[in-house]
Amino acid sequence: RGTYSYHPGGRCGWHTNSNAPGKRIYLTWAEEDNKSFFRYRDPETGKIITDWDKKGWQHRKFVVSRNKPFWHCVGSKTNRISIGINVDK
């Protein structure tokens, strides 16, 4: 789905990507522990969850749907790279 680079103070506001549904895998690299995050609204509970990045590489999986929007955003106070893959295509 794309490659994104964030520098300290970088962010991507709340969005759903519901116009491009599918299963997603995001590979994320962060320069420092707990200084960048992936935040989302759980589509089942409505709870807002902040998943802090650890130093180095990690991955996340989620589903983007038109029927159950997956609201999410990103914030960073460090250098961060993410690579998004839509595994349904």
PyMOL Python script that loads the backbone (N, CA, C, O; Angstrom):
from pymol import cmd

cmd.read_pdbstr("""\
ATOM      1  N   ARG A   1       0.813  -1.192   0.000  1.00  0.00           N
ATOM      2  CA  ARG A   1       0.000   0.000   0.000  1.00  0.00           C
ATOM      3  C   ARG A   1       0.851   1.249   0.000  1.00  0.00           C
ATOM      4  O   ARG A   1       0.383   2.318  -0.393  1.00  0.00           O
ATOM      5  N   GLY A   2       2.107   1.132   0.439  1.00  0.00           N
ATOM      6  CA  GLY A   2       2.947   2.315   0.407  1.00  0.00           C
ATOM      7  C   GLY A   2       4.100   2.232   1.383  1.00  0.00           C
ATOM      8  O   GLY A   2       4.131   1.379   2.270  1.00  0.00           O
ATOM      9  N   THR A   3       5.045   3.135   1.201  1.00  0.00           N
ATOM     10  CA  THR A   3       6.191   3.276   2.084  1.00  0.00           C
ATOM     11  C   THR A   3       6.156   4.692   2.643  1.00  0.00           C
ATOM     12  O   THR A   3       5.997   5.659   1.899  1.00  0.00           O
ATOM     13  N   TYR A   4       6.304   4.804   3.958  1.00  0.00           N
ATOM     14  CA  TYR A   4       6.165   6.095   4.620  1.00  0.00           C
ATOM     15  C   TYR A   4       7.356   6.337   5.529  1.00  0.00           C
ATOM     16  O   TYR A   4       7.829   5.426   6.209  1.00  0.00           O
ATOM     17  N   SER A   5       7.834   7.571   5.535  1.00  0.00           N
ATOM     18  CA  SER A   5       8.945   7.964   6.388  1.00  0.00           C
ATOM     19  C   SER A   5       8.470   9.093   7.294  1.00  0.00           C
ATOM     20  O   SER A   5       7.930  10.096   6.827  1.00  0.00           O
ATOM     21  N   TYR A   6       8.678   8.919   8.587  1.00  0.00           N
ATOM     22  CA  TYR A   6       8.300   9.923   9.571  1.00  0.00           C
ATOM     23  C   TYR A   6       9.560  10.410  10.277  1.00  0.00           C
ATOM     24  O   TYR A   6      10.440   9.618  10.616  1.00  0.00           O
ATOM     25  N   HIS A   7       9.636  11.696  10.491  1.00  0.00           N
ATOM     26  CA  HIS A   7      10.724  12.304  11.248  1.00  0.00           C
ATOM     27  C   HIS A   7      10.139  12.798  12.569  1.00  0.00           C
ATOM     28  O   HIS A   7       8.916  12.847  12.704  1.00  0.00           O
ATOM     29  N   PRO A   8      10.963  13.164  13.544  1.00  0.00           N
ATOM     30  CA  PRO A   8      10.412  13.645  14.817  1.00  0.00           C
ATOM     31  C   PRO A   8       9.343  14.721  14.581  1.00  0.00           C
ATOM     32  O   PRO A   8       9.574  15.701  13.872  1.00  0.00           O
ATOM     33  N   GLY A   9       8.180  14.518  15.186  1.00  0.00           N
ATOM     34  CA  GLY A   9       7.050  15.422  15.004  1.00  0.00           C
ATOM     35  C   GLY A   9       6.121  15.001  13.869  1.00  0.00           C
ATOM     36  O   GLY A   9       5.082  15.627  13.655  1.00  0.00           O
ATOM     37  N   GLY A  10       6.485  13.943  13.138  1.00  0.00           N
ATOM     38  CA  GLY A  10       5.669  13.481  12.023  1.00  0.00           C
ATOM     39  C   GLY A  10       4.424  12.746  12.484  1.00  0.00           C
ATOM     40  O   GLY A  10       4.381  12.192  13.583  1.00  0.00           O
ATOM     41  N   ARG A  11       3.419  12.751  11.631  1.00  0.00           N
ATOM     42  CA  ARG A  11       2.178  12.058  11.970  1.00  0.00           C
ATOM     43  C   ARG A  11       1.344  11.812  10.723  1.00  0.00           C
ATOM     44  O   ARG A  11       1.560  12.409   9.668  1.00  0.00           O
ATOM     45  N   CYS A  12       0.402  10.927  10.883  1.00  0.00           N
ATOM     46  CA  CYS A  12      -0.625  10.677   9.874  1.00  0.00           C
ATOM     47  C   CYS A  12      -1.942  10.652  10.635  1.00  0.00           C
ATOM     48  O   CYS A  12      -2.135   9.805  11.507  1.00  0.00           O
ATOM     49  N   GLY A  13      -2.840  11.558  10.320  1.00  0.00           N
ATOM     50  CA  GLY A  13      -4.090  11.702  11.055  1.00  0.00           C
ATOM     51  C   GLY A  13      -5.029  10.508  10.916  1.00  0.00           C
ATOM     52  O   GLY A  13      -4.781   9.593  10.131  1.00  0.00           O
ATOM     53  N   TRP A  14      -6.101  10.536  11.686  1.00  0.00           N
ATOM     54  CA  TRP A  14      -7.089   9.458  11.697  1.00  0.00           C
ATOM     55  C   TRP A  14      -7.668   9.236  10.305  1.00  0.00           C
ATOM     56  O   TRP A  14      -8.053  10.183   9.620  1.00  0.00           O
ATOM     57  N   HIS A  15      -7.724   7.967   9.898  1.00  0.00           N
ATOM     58  CA  HIS A  15      -8.291   7.596   8.608  1.00  0.00           C
ATOM     59  C   HIS A  15      -8.686   6.120   8.641  1.00  0.00           C
ATOM     60  O   HIS A  15      -8.351   5.407   9.587  1.00  0.00           O
ATOM     61  N   THR A  16      -9.401   5.661   7.606  1.00  0.00           N
ATOM     62  CA  THR A  16      -9.871   4.269   7.563  1.00  0.00           C
ATOM     63  C   THR A  16      -9.357   3.477   6.368  1.00  0.00           C
ATOM     64  O   THR A  16      -9.295   2.250   6.440  1.00  0.00           O
ATOM     65  N   ASN A  17      -8.987   4.131   5.279  1.00  0.00           N
ATOM     66  CA  ASN A  17      -8.629   3.453   4.026  1.00  0.00           C
ATOM     67  C   ASN A  17      -9.764   2.563   3.518  1.00  0.00           C
ATOM     68  O   ASN A  17      -9.512   1.629   2.757  1.00  0.00           O
ATOM     69  N   SER A  18     -11.005   2.833   3.920  1.00  0.00           N
ATOM     70  CA  SER A  18     -12.124   1.955   3.561  1.00  0.00           C
ATOM     71  C   SER A  18     -12.405   1.935   2.059  1.00  0.00           C
ATOM     72  O   SER A  18     -13.161   1.087   1.585  1.00  0.00           O
ATOM     73  N   ASN A  19     -11.807   2.858   1.308  1.00  0.00           N
ATOM     74  CA  ASN A  19     -11.958   2.842  -0.150  1.00  0.00           C
ATOM     75  C   ASN A  19     -11.057   1.789  -0.798  1.00  0.00           C
ATOM     76  O   ASN A  19     -11.162   1.547  -2.000  1.00  0.00           O
ATOM     77  N   ALA A  20     -10.181   1.168  -0.026  1.00  0.00           N
ATOM     78  CA  ALA A  20      -9.282   0.122  -0.530  1.00  0.00           C
ATOM     79  C   ALA A  20      -9.253  -1.023   0.483  1.00  0.00           C
ATOM     80  O   ALA A  20      -8.240  -1.224   1.152  1.00  0.00           O
ATOM     81  N   PRO A  21     -10.358  -1.780   0.607  1.00  0.00           N
ATOM     82  CA  PRO A  21     -10.437  -2.831   1.634  1.00  0.00           C
ATOM     83  C   PRO A  21      -9.450  -3.965   1.395  1.00  0.00           C
ATOM     84  O   PRO A  21      -8.972  -4.178   0.280  1.00  0.00           O
ATOM     85  N   GLY A  22      -9.156  -4.693   2.482  1.00  0.00           N
ATOM     86  CA  GLY A  22      -8.293  -5.859   2.381  1.00  0.00           C
ATOM     87  C   GLY A  22      -7.500  -6.085   3.654  1.00  0.00           C
ATOM     88  O   GLY A  22      -7.540  -5.281   4.585  1.00  0.00           O
ATOM     89  N   LYS A  23      -6.782  -7.192   3.673  1.00  0.00           N
ATOM     90  CA  LYS A  23      -5.897  -7.512   4.796  1.00  0.00           C
ATOM     91  C   LYS A  23      -4.590  -6.757   4.608  1.00  0.00           C
ATOM     92  O   LYS A  23      -4.047  -6.693   3.505  1.00  0.00           O
ATOM     93  N   ARG A  24      -4.093  -6.187   5.700  1.00  0.00           N
ATOM     94  CA  ARG A  24      -2.867  -5.399   5.648  1.00  0.00           C
ATOM     95  C   ARG A  24      -1.809  -5.983   6.576  1.00  0.00           C
ATOM     96  O   ARG A  24      -2.101  -6.519   7.645  1.00  0.00           O
ATOM     97  N   ILE A  25      -0.584  -5.855   6.122  1.00  0.00           N
ATOM     98  CA  ILE A  25       0.581  -6.085   6.964  1.00  0.00           C
ATOM     99  C   ILE A  25       1.430  -4.833   6.857  1.00  0.00           C
ATOM    100  O   ILE A  25       1.729  -4.367   5.757  1.00  0.00           O
ATOM    101  N   TYR A  26       1.815  -4.290   8.001  1.00  0.00           N
ATOM    102  CA  TYR A  26       2.722  -3.148   8.026  1.00  0.00           C
ATOM    103  C   TYR A  26       3.999  -3.547   8.734  1.00  0.00           C
ATOM    104  O   TYR A  26       3.973  -3.993   9.881  1.00  0.00           O
ATOM    105  N   LEU A  27       5.112  -3.385   8.046  1.00  0.00           N
ATOM    106  CA  LEU A  27       6.443  -3.571   8.623  1.00  0.00           C
ATOM    107  C   LEU A  27       6.902  -2.190   9.055  1.00  0.00           C
ATOM    108  O   LEU A  27       6.874  -1.245   8.266  1.00  0.00           O
ATOM    109  N   THR A  28       7.323  -2.074  10.299  1.00  0.00           N
ATOM    110  CA  THR A  28       7.690  -0.764  10.844  1.00  0.00           C
ATOM    111  C   THR A  28       9.061  -0.844  11.487  1.00  0.00           C
ATOM    112  O   THR A  28       9.380  -1.787  12.210  1.00  0.00           O
ATOM    113  N   TRP A  29       9.869   0.178  11.201  1.00  0.00           N
ATOM    114  CA  TRP A  29      11.171   0.324  11.845  1.00  0.00           C
ATOM    115  C   TRP A  29      11.168   1.655  12.592  1.00  0.00           C
ATOM    116  O   TRP A  29      10.772   2.681  12.038  1.00  0.00           O
ATOM    117  N   ALA A  30      11.611   1.636  13.853  1.00  0.00           N
ATOM    118  CA  ALA A  30      11.721   2.852  14.665  1.00  0.00           C
ATOM    119  C   ALA A  30      13.135   2.975  15.209  1.00  0.00           C
ATOM    120  O   ALA A  30      13.745   1.985  15.613  1.00  0.00           O
ATOM    121  N   GLU A  31      13.642   4.186  15.214  1.00  0.00           N
ATOM    122  CA  GLU A  31      15.003   4.427  15.683  1.00  0.00           C
ATOM    123  C   GLU A  31      15.135   4.293  17.206  1.00  0.00           C
ATOM    124  O   GLU A  31      16.201   3.935  17.707  1.00  0.00           O
ATOM    125  N   GLU A  32      14.036   4.585  17.952  1.00  0.00           N
ATOM    126  CA  GLU A  32      14.071   4.564  19.415  1.00  0.00           C
ATOM    127  C   GLU A  32      12.826   3.881  19.980  1.00  0.00           C
ATOM    128  O   GLU A  32      11.769   3.881  19.349  1.00  0.00           O
ATOM    129  N   ASP A  33      12.959   3.308  21.154  1.00  0.00           N
ATOM    130  CA  ASP A  33      11.833   2.694  21.866  1.00  0.00           C
ATOM    131  C   ASP A  33      10.791   3.729  22.287  1.00  0.00           C
ATOM    132  O   ASP A  33      11.127   4.835  22.711  1.00  0.00           O
ATOM    133  N   ASN A  34       9.531   3.349  22.163  1.00  0.00           N
ATOM    134  CA  ASN A  34       8.405   4.083  22.762  1.00  0.00           C
ATOM    135  C   ASN A  34       8.344   5.570  22.426  1.00  0.00           C
ATOM    136  O   ASN A  34       7.898   6.377  23.242  1.00  0.00           O
ATOM    137  N   LYS A  35       8.790   5.931  21.228  1.00  0.00           N
ATOM    138  CA  LYS A  35       8.695   7.320  20.796  1.00  0.00           C
ATOM    139  C   LYS A  35       7.864   7.480  19.527  1.00  0.00           C
ATOM    140  O   LYS A  35       7.765   8.577  18.978  1.00  0.00           O
ATOM    141  N   SER A  36       7.273   6.390  19.067  1.00  0.00           N
ATOM    142  CA  SER A  36       6.348   6.442  17.937  1.00  0.00           C
ATOM    143  C   SER A  36       5.293   5.367  18.166  1.00  0.00           C
ATOM    144  O   SER A  36       5.502   4.422  18.926  1.00  0.00           O
ATOM    145  N   PHE A  37       4.153   5.531  17.490  1.00  0.00           N
ATOM    146  CA  PHE A  37       3.055   4.605  17.768  1.00  0.00           C
ATOM    147  C   PHE A  37       2.122   4.422  16.577  1.00  0.00           C
ATOM    148  O   PHE A  37       2.096   5.220  15.640  1.00  0.00           O
ATOM    149  N   PHE A  38       1.365   3.347  16.656  1.00  0.00           N
ATOM    150  CA  PHE A  38       0.221   3.065  15.796  1.00  0.00           C
ATOM    151  C   PHE A  38      -0.977   3.057  16.737  1.00  0.00           C
ATOM    152  O   PHE A  38      -1.029   2.258  17.672  1.00  0.00           O
ATOM    153  N   ARG A  39      -1.932   3.937  16.493  1.00  0.00           N
ATOM    154  CA  ARG A  39      -3.116   4.041  17.361  1.00  0.00           C
ATOM    155  C   ARG A  39      -4.343   3.681  16.534  1.00  0.00           C
ATOM    156  O   ARG A  39      -4.463   4.083  15.376  1.00  0.00           O
ATOM    157  N   TYR A  40      -5.251   2.921  17.139  1.00  0.00           N
ATOM    158  CA  TYR A  40      -6.447   2.520  16.409  1.00  0.00           C
ATOM    159  C   TYR A  40      -7.652   2.401  17.326  1.00  0.00           C
ATOM    160  O   TYR A  40      -7.526   2.295  18.546  1.00  0.00           O
ATOM    161  N   ARG A  41      -8.809   2.421  16.710  1.00  0.00           N
ATOM    162  CA  ARG A  41     -10.073   2.213  17.418  1.00  0.00           C
ATOM    163  C   ARG A  41     -10.500   0.783  17.142  1.00  0.00           C
ATOM    164  O   ARG A  41     -10.748   0.425  15.991  1.00  0.00           O
ATOM    165  N   ASP A  42     -10.589  -0.027  18.164  1.00  0.00           N
ATOM    166  CA  ASP A  42     -11.006  -1.421  18.006  1.00  0.00           C
ATOM    167  C   ASP A  42     -12.428  -1.438  17.436  1.00  0.00           C
ATOM    168  O   ASP A  42     -13.346  -0.904  18.059  1.00  0.00           O
ATOM    169  N   PRO A  43     -12.622  -2.049  16.253  1.00  0.00           N
ATOM    170  CA  PRO A  43     -13.943  -2.021  15.628  1.00  0.00           C
ATOM    171  C   PRO A  43     -15.006  -2.805  16.401  1.00  0.00           C
ATOM    172  O   PRO A  43     -16.200  -2.596  16.188  1.00  0.00           O
ATOM    173  N   GLU A  44     -14.586  -3.697  17.287  1.00  0.00           N
ATOM    174  CA  GLU A  44     -15.542  -4.483  18.075  1.00  0.00           C
ATOM    175  C   GLU A  44     -15.952  -3.767  19.358  1.00  0.00           C
ATOM    176  O   GLU A  44     -17.129  -3.756  19.717  1.00  0.00           O
ATOM    177  N   THR A  45     -14.983  -3.171  20.048  1.00  0.00           N
ATOM    178  CA  THR A  45     -15.254  -2.575  21.368  1.00  0.00           C
ATOM    179  C   THR A  45     -15.356  -1.057  21.342  1.00  0.00           C
ATOM    180  O   THR A  45     -15.937  -0.457  22.247  1.00  0.00           O
ATOM    181  N   GLY A  46     -14.793  -0.433  20.307  1.00  0.00           N
ATOM    182  CA  GLY A  46     -14.754   1.021  20.250  1.00  0.00           C
ATOM    183  C   GLY A  46     -13.622   1.626  21.068  1.00  0.00           C
ATOM    184  O   GLY A  46     -13.446   2.845  21.074  1.00  0.00           O
ATOM    185  N   LYS A  47     -12.862   0.796  21.752  1.00  0.00           N
ATOM    186  CA  LYS A  47     -11.765   1.264  22.602  1.00  0.00           C
ATOM    187  C   LYS A  47     -10.603   1.777  21.741  1.00  0.00           C
ATOM    188  O   LYS A  47     -10.275   1.181  20.715  1.00  0.00           O
ATOM    189  N   ILE A  48      -9.985   2.884  22.164  1.00  0.00           N
ATOM    190  CA  ILE A  48      -8.800   3.426  21.493  1.00  0.00           C
ATOM    191  C   ILE A  48      -7.572   2.751  22.090  1.00  0.00           C
ATOM    192  O   ILE A  48      -7.378   2.754  23.306  1.00  0.00           O
ATOM    193  N   ILE A  49      -6.748   2.175  21.222  1.00  0.00           N
ATOM    194  CA  ILE A  49      -5.561   1.432  21.650  1.00  0.00           C
ATOM    195  C   ILE A  49      -4.327   2.078  21.023  1.00  0.00           C
ATOM    196  O   ILE A  49      -4.294   2.337  19.820  1.00  0.00           O
ATOM    197  N   THR A  50      -3.321   2.332  21.845  1.00  0.00           N
ATOM    198  CA  THR A  50      -2.044   2.858  21.361  1.00  0.00           C
ATOM    199  C   THR A  50      -1.010   1.756  21.472  1.00  0.00           C
ATOM    200  O   THR A  50      -0.725   1.256  22.561  1.00  0.00           O
ATOM    201  N   ASP A  51      -0.454   1.388  20.333  1.00  0.00           N
ATOM    202  CA  ASP A  51       0.561   0.340  20.258  1.00  0.00           C
ATOM    203  C   ASP A  51       1.906   1.026  19.985  1.00  0.00           C
ATOM    204  O   ASP A  51       2.188   1.429  18.857  1.00  0.00           O
ATOM    205  N   TRP A  52       2.725   1.151  21.021  1.00  0.00           N
ATOM    206  CA  TRP A  52       4.008   1.853  20.916  1.00  0.00           C
ATOM    207  C   TRP A  52       5.029   0.996  20.163  1.00  0.00           C
ATOM    208  O   TRP A  52       5.111  -0.217  20.359  1.00  0.00           O
ATOM    209  N   ASP A  53       5.796   1.650  19.306  1.00  0.00           N
ATOM    210  CA  ASP A  53       6.864   0.969  18.575  1.00  0.00           C
ATOM    211  C   ASP A  53       8.057   0.720  19.487  1.00  0.00           C
ATOM    212  O   ASP A  53       8.370   1.524  20.365  1.00  0.00           O
ATOM    213  N   LYS A  54       8.699  -0.385  19.263  1.00  0.00           N
ATOM    214  CA  LYS A  54       9.977  -0.686  19.904  1.00  0.00           C
ATOM    215  C   LYS A  54      11.099  -0.326  18.928  1.00  0.00           C
ATOM    216  O   LYS A  54      10.865  -0.198  17.726  1.00  0.00           O
ATOM    217  N   LYS A  55      12.289  -0.167  19.439  1.00  0.00           N
ATOM    218  CA  LYS A  55      13.442   0.109  18.585  1.00  0.00           C
ATOM    219  C   LYS A  55      13.636  -1.065  17.635  1.00  0.00           C
ATOM    220  O   LYS A  55      13.580  -2.224  18.044  1.00  0.00           O
ATOM    221  N   GLY A  56      13.866  -0.752  16.369  1.00  0.00           N
ATOM    222  CA  GLY A  56      14.082  -1.797  15.368  1.00  0.00           C
ATOM    223  C   GLY A  56      12.807  -2.128  14.613  1.00  0.00           C
ATOM    224  O   GLY A  56      11.906  -1.299  14.488  1.00  0.00           O
ATOM    225  N   TRP A  57      12.748  -3.365  14.110  1.00  0.00           N
ATOM    226  CA  TRP A  57      11.642  -3.800  13.262  1.00  0.00           C
ATOM    227  C   TRP A  57      10.535  -4.489  14.046  1.00  0.00           C
ATOM    228  O   TRP A  57      10.795  -5.184  15.028  1.00  0.00           O
ATOM    229  N   GLN A  58       9.310  -4.292  13.607  1.00  0.00           N
ATOM    230  CA  GLN A  58       8.142  -5.016  14.099  1.00  0.00           C
ATOM    231  C   GLN A  58       7.098  -5.073  12.978  1.00  0.00           C
ATOM    232  O   GLN A  58       7.251  -4.423  11.943  1.00  0.00           O
ATOM    233  N   HIS A  59       6.059  -5.841  13.191  1.00  0.00           N
ATOM    234  CA  HIS A  59       4.991  -5.889  12.184  1.00  0.00           C
ATOM    235  C   HIS A  59       3.630  -5.854  12.865  1.00  0.00           C
ATOM    236  O   HIS A  59       3.473  -6.221  14.029  1.00  0.00           O
ATOM    237  N   ARG A  60       2.656  -5.398  12.090  1.00  0.00           N
ATOM    238  CA  ARG A  60       1.266  -5.361  12.554  1.00  0.00           C
ATOM    239  C   ARG A  60       0.383  -5.869  11.425  1.00  0.00           C
ATOM    240  O   ARG A  60       0.685  -5.679  10.247  1.00  0.00           O
ATOM    241  N   LYS A  61      -0.716  -6.520  11.804  1.00  0.00           N
ATOM    242  CA  LYS A  61      -1.693  -7.004  10.829  1.00  0.00           C
ATOM    243  C   LYS A  61      -3.058  -6.469  11.210  1.00  0.00           C
ATOM    244  O   LYS A  61      -3.405  -6.419  12.390  1.00  0.00           O
ATOM    245  N   PHE A  62      -3.836  -6.070  10.212  1.00  0.00           N
ATOM    246  CA  PHE A  62      -5.213  -5.659  10.457  1.00  0.00           C
ATOM    247  C   PHE A  62      -6.004  -5.745   9.161  1.00  0.00           C
ATOM    248  O   PHE A  62      -5.434  -5.905   8.081  1.00  0.00           O
ATOM    249  N   VAL A  63      -7.313  -5.638   9.277  1.00  0.00           N
ATOM    250  CA  VAL A  63      -8.209  -5.728   8.125  1.00  0.00           C
ATOM    251  C   VAL A  63      -8.897  -4.390   7.916  1.00  0.00           C
ATOM    252  O   VAL A  63      -9.418  -3.791   8.857  1.00  0.00           O
ATOM    253  N   VAL A  64      -8.892  -3.928   6.671  1.00  0.00           N
ATOM    254  CA  VAL A  64      -9.603  -2.716   6.281  1.00  0.00           C
ATOM    255  C   VAL A  64     -10.892  -3.151   5.592  1.00  0.00           C
ATOM    256  O   VAL A  64     -10.866  -3.944   4.650  1.00  0.00           O
ATOM    257  N   SER A  65     -12.016  -2.627   6.069  1.00  0.00           N
ATOM    258  CA  SER A  65     -13.320  -3.048   5.571  1.00  0.00           C
ATOM    259  C   SER A  65     -14.212  -1.840   5.322  1.00  0.00           C
ATOM    260  O   SER A  65     -14.114  -0.830   6.018  1.00  0.00           O
ATOM    261  N   ARG A  66     -15.074  -1.952   4.332  1.00  0.00           N
ATOM    262  CA  ARG A  66     -16.066  -0.894   4.108  1.00  0.00           C
ATOM    263  C   ARG A  66     -17.163  -0.961   5.163  1.00  0.00           C
ATOM    264  O   ARG A  66     -17.701   0.071   5.563  1.00  0.00           O
ATOM    265  N   ASN A  67     -17.501  -2.175   5.618  1.00  0.00           N
ATOM    266  CA  ASN A  67     -18.605  -2.367   6.558  1.00  0.00           C
ATOM    267  C   ASN A  67     -18.242  -2.050   7.998  1.00  0.00           C
ATOM    268  O   ASN A  67     -19.086  -1.583   8.763  1.00  0.00           O
ATOM    269  N   LYS A  68     -16.979  -2.303   8.380  1.00  0.00           N
ATOM    270  CA  LYS A  68     -16.499  -2.028   9.741  1.00  0.00           C
ATOM    271  C   LYS A  68     -15.227  -1.198   9.614  1.00  0.00           C
ATOM    272  O   LYS A  68     -14.127  -1.749   9.592  1.00  0.00           O
ATOM    273  N   PRO A  69     -15.366   0.107   9.531  1.00  0.00           N
ATOM    274  CA  PRO A  69     -14.170   0.948   9.338  1.00  0.00           C
ATOM    275  C   PRO A  69     -13.135   0.729  10.446  1.00  0.00           C
ATOM    276  O   PRO A  69     -13.475   0.648  11.626  1.00  0.00           O
ATOM    277  N   PHE A  70     -11.884   0.636  10.043  1.00  0.00           N
ATOM    278  CA  PHE A  70     -10.778   0.473  10.979  1.00  0.00           C
ATOM    279  C   PHE A  70     -10.066   1.820  11.078  1.00  0.00           C
ATOM    280  O   PHE A  70      -9.146   2.106  10.312  1.00  0.00           O
ATOM    281  N   TRP A  71     -10.505   2.643  12.034  1.00  0.00           N
ATOM    282  CA  TRP A  71      -9.909   3.953  12.237  1.00  0.00           C
ATOM    283  C   TRP A  71      -8.533   3.804  12.870  1.00  0.00           C
ATOM    284  O   TRP A  71      -8.369   3.083  13.854  1.00  0.00           O
ATOM    285  N   HIS A  72      -7.540   4.493  12.298  1.00  0.00           N
ATOM    286  CA  HIS A  72      -6.186   4.415  12.811  1.00  0.00           C
ATOM    287  C   HIS A  72      -5.399   5.676  12.452  1.00  0.00           C
ATOM    288  O   HIS A  72      -5.766   6.427  11.548  1.00  0.00           O
ATOM    289  N   CYS A  73      -4.311   5.881  13.185  1.00  0.00           N
ATOM    290  CA  CYS A  73      -3.430   7.016  12.950  1.00  0.00           C
ATOM    291  C   CYS A  73      -2.021   6.645  13.430  1.00  0.00           C
ATOM    292  O   CYS A  73      -1.816   5.609  14.063  1.00  0.00           O
ATOM    293  N   VAL A  74      -1.064   7.512  13.112  1.00  0.00           N
ATOM    294  CA  VAL A  74       0.342   7.285  13.475  1.00  0.00           C
ATOM    295  C   VAL A  74       0.909   8.590  14.020  1.00  0.00           C
ATOM    296  O   VAL A  74       0.555   9.671  13.551  1.00  0.00           O
ATOM    297  N   GLY A  75       1.783   8.486  15.002  1.00  0.00           N
ATOM    298  CA  GLY A  75       2.511   9.640  15.514  1.00  0.00           C
ATOM    299  C   GLY A  75       3.944   9.241  15.816  1.00  0.00           C
ATOM    300  O   GLY A  75       4.214   8.094  16.171  1.00  0.00           O
ATOM    301  N   SER A  76       4.870  10.197  15.674  1.00  0.00           N
ATOM    302  CA  SER A  76       6.277   9.860  15.900  1.00  0.00           C
ATOM    303  C   SER A  76       7.063  11.032  16.466  1.00  0.00           C
ATOM    304  O   SER A  76       6.919  12.172  16.023  1.00  0.00           O
ATOM    305  N   LYS A  77       7.895  10.728  17.452  1.00  0.00           N
ATOM    306  CA  LYS A  77       8.858  11.692  17.987  1.00  0.00           C
ATOM    307  C   LYS A  77      10.276  11.185  17.720  1.00  0.00           C
ATOM    308  O   LYS A  77      11.226  11.578  18.397  1.00  0.00           O
ATOM    309  N   THR A  78      10.402  10.306  16.725  1.00  0.00           N
ATOM    310  CA  THR A  78      11.693   9.753  16.332  1.00  0.00           C
ATOM    311  C   THR A  78      11.621   9.436  14.838  1.00  0.00           C
ATOM    312  O   THR A  78      10.569   9.597  14.219  1.00  0.00           O
ATOM    313  N   ASN A  79      12.717   8.993  14.268  1.00  0.00           N
ATOM    314  CA  ASN A  79      12.686   8.547  12.879  1.00  0.00           C
ATOM    315  C   ASN A  79      11.980   7.198  12.811  1.00  0.00           C
ATOM    316  O   ASN A  79      12.270   6.294  13.595  1.00  0.00           O
ATOM    317  N   ARG A  80      11.052   7.072  11.868  1.00  0.00           N
ATOM    318  CA  ARG A  80      10.215   5.873  11.753  1.00  0.00           C
ATOM    319  C   ARG A  80       9.933   5.629  10.276  1.00  0.00           C
ATOM    320  O   ARG A  80       9.684   6.564   9.515  1.00  0.00           O
ATOM    321  N   ILE A  81       9.975   4.377   9.889  1.00  0.00           N
ATOM    322  CA  ILE A  81       9.641   3.979   8.512  1.00  0.00           C
ATOM    323  C   ILE A  81       8.578   2.899   8.590  1.00  0.00           C
ATOM    324  O   ILE A  81       8.660   2.014   9.441  1.00  0.00           O
ATOM    325  N   SER A  82       7.584   2.958   7.719  1.00  0.00           N
ATOM    326  CA  SER A  82       6.621   1.864   7.646  1.00  0.00           C
ATOM    327  C   SER A  82       6.384   1.485   6.187  1.00  0.00           C
ATOM    328  O   SER A  82       6.354   2.336   5.299  1.00  0.00           O
ATOM    329  N   ILE A  83       6.217   0.196   5.972  1.00  0.00           N
ATOM    330  CA  ILE A  83       5.978  -0.370   4.651  1.00  0.00           C
ATOM    331  C   ILE A  83       4.675  -1.137   4.715  1.00  0.00           C
ATOM    332  O   ILE A  83       4.571  -2.131   5.434  1.00  0.00           O
ATOM    333  N   GLY A  84       3.681  -0.687   3.970  1.00  0.00           N
ATOM    334  CA  GLY A  84       2.362  -1.309   4.005  1.00  0.00           C
ATOM    335  C   GLY A  84       2.149  -2.242   2.828  1.00  0.00           C
ATOM    336  O   GLY A  84       2.486  -1.914   1.690  1.00  0.00           O
ATOM    337  N   ILE A  85       1.583  -3.414   3.114  1.00  0.00           N
ATOM    338  CA  ILE A  85       1.330  -4.418   2.077  1.00  0.00           C
ATOM    339  C   ILE A  85      -0.136  -4.837   2.178  1.00  0.00           C
ATOM    340  O   ILE A  85      -0.610  -5.199   3.255  1.00  0.00           O
ATOM    341  N   ASN A  86      -0.848  -4.787   1.054  1.00  0.00           N
ATOM    342  CA  ASN A  86      -2.212  -5.310   0.989  1.00  0.00           C
ATOM    343  C   ASN A  86      -2.092  -6.751   0.501  1.00  0.00           C
ATOM    344  O   ASN A  86      -1.781  -6.980  -0.668  1.00  0.00           O
ATOM    345  N   VAL A  87      -2.331  -7.715   1.367  1.00  0.00           N
ATOM    346  CA  VAL A  87      -2.076  -9.121   1.017  1.00  0.00           C
ATOM    347  C   VAL A  87      -3.196  -9.744   0.192  1.00  0.00           C
ATOM    348  O   VAL A  87      -3.072 -10.891  -0.238  1.00  0.00           O
ATOM    349  N   ASP A  88      -4.286  -9.014  -0.036  1.00  0.00           N
ATOM    350  CA  ASP A  88      -5.389  -9.546  -0.847  1.00  0.00           C
ATOM    351  C   ASP A  88      -5.177  -9.362  -2.337  1.00  0.00           C
ATOM    352  O   ASP A  88      -5.933  -9.916  -3.135  1.00  0.00           O
ATOM    353  N   LYS A  89      -4.173  -8.601  -2.734  1.00  0.00           N
ATOM    354  CA  LYS A  89      -3.975  -8.338  -4.168  1.00  0.00           C
ATOM    355  C   LYS A  89      -2.815  -9.133  -4.718  1.00  0.00           C
ATOM    356  O   LYS A  89      -2.508  -9.034  -5.906  1.00  0.00           O
TER     357      LYS A  89
END
""", "prot")
cmd.dss("prot")
cmd.show_as("cartoon", "prot")
cmd.util.cbc("prot")
cmd.orient("prot")
